[in-house]
């Protein structure tokens, strides 16, 4: 297949003045190289597209692909991860990972928790604060944990996000509101063991690859798998394989959440135990990082004996089932719009 690659290259954004935290979700060149190398090894032809604006330009210019391998996170808005999927759907081009609905839903942690709650999947009780005035309505037992409602890569999370009493609540929520300009998710803090489950496949074909425990080292930031702990996970954290008494219930819950939200192809589900040892779903990541040695899903697959090319093959094979020829009526409509646009363009003097 001819496979296009959509992504946000971190170096591009840093070069024009964006900061390290602003670009924390974006990919380094090594990740794109690894994905492209795996796709080539699997026999596919690749075409680097880049960010959503470049995709718009390429589509308007008439470029098409059999499949797009999409890992674009987007820059602005709570639905930023849905931008590339929505655009590709408008052109009837198949792509990897979740559709626009799931991409937007899963990034908004509160909305996804509401769906999980409706599905009967256990998740910590929570409250969403849109301003510091809202904290007076928080009716949850301490300790609590606060984080931006729509960020990934643990942005906004450090050792200060655990809240032990009312005096801390206002300052933590105020700091997050000011820094990220979005509502803050406040939920019960779960003091138990933390796990991440890797999943490949879609719907009933989805299966758990395995489960790793996230163990914070002595030098790690406390209480959570924070942004710093993620960035320096090789030296600050350990990731032992979860024993069966934890992996079995974790994987059952993860698959229920994955299928319930409609996630596709591959990703992770993060869980943590409460004070009684009962596992609860923290959040889903249906657009996982794919650096072969630093991102959680490839690390998990490696621990379970799955090679990086095999992970990429599973993703592509799952997404390829959605490849369909473009409806000729849409092709005619796009051709008509192109002709109208070209005829309306001012002619250049010879």
Secondary structure, DSSP 8 states (H G I E B T S, - for coil): -EEEEE--BHHHHHHTT--TTTTTTSB-HHHHHHHHHHHHHTT-EEEEEESHHHHHHHHHTT---SEEEE----SSSTTGGGHHHHHHHHTT--BSS--HHHHHHHHSHHHHHHHHHHHT-----EEEESSGGGGGG----SSEEEEETT--TTTT-STT-EE-SHHHHHHHHHHHHHHHSS-EEEEE---S-EEEEEEESSGGG-EEEEEEEEEE-TTS-SSS--HHHHHTHHHHEE--B--HHHHHHHHHHHHHHHHHHT--SEEEEEEEE-TTS-EEEEEEESS----TTTSHHHHHHHHTT--HHHHHHHHHHHHHTT-----HHHHHHHHHHHHHHHHHS-----
